[in-house]
Amino acid sequence: MKSFEELLVSSAEAHGHLCPGQVVGVRMAMLGCRLIGLDNPTSHDQIKKLIVYLEMDRCAGDAVAHVTGAKLGRRSLKFVDYGIMASTFINLETGKAYRVLSTEEARALAAHYAPEVEGKYRQQLEAYKRMPDSVLFRVQEVEFTLSEFDLPGPTRRKVSCDRCGQVVRDHREIVIDGSALCHPCAHGGYYKNADEITWPNMNWTPESSRQETANSGQQEECGWE
């Protein structure tokens, strides 16, 4: 595995800025991988052994994903919205799993580990680099249950919702009174009043966009600097 300093720099670049959460997330991921015996989690052979559960959608979560290489698209990254600064690291080959939690005590101890640094934000950032793992984290060895539908790999099941017709993958349908329903139809979704619409330039494709650019003799400019 790369050094903490290298991982922190690349994680902050990917995330967009350096912050205390990045420090905590990088260290959390490094500890979790060590505990389950993966020394190079982003390598082709080890990434297939790894499942990571994230319990927060904060800066630290991006850092954990960056260090481990776990991704939603690979189905190796699972998000559970607990609002807890914690992640669970699972080695599918050995069955070992550890939940690593950031301690609240670490905040109060920032002044002890970085007394010369002024400003709460900068002090926490520096202190989290210096604290031993035993101060920054608590660790729980945990048991887990994964069905075949939770594992990385191709889609293992597809059914159509009996109400709206939308395809539901990987056994995520909900059966009510014998009907297979998608979650929004069964229990409501994060949205409401869904109304199908038409929109301008409905037949756009990347190919047609390139052709229009070529015909105009101009290059489209990227909005990023």
Beta strands, then each sheet from edge to edge (+ up, - down):
strand 1: 50-54
strand 2: 77-79
strand 3: 86-91
strand 4: 97-102
strand 5: 137-141
strand 6: 158-160
strand 7: 167-169
strand 8: 174-176
strand 9: 179-181
sheet 1: 2+ 1+ 3- 4+ 5-
sheet 2: 6+ 7-
sheet 3: 8+ 9-
end
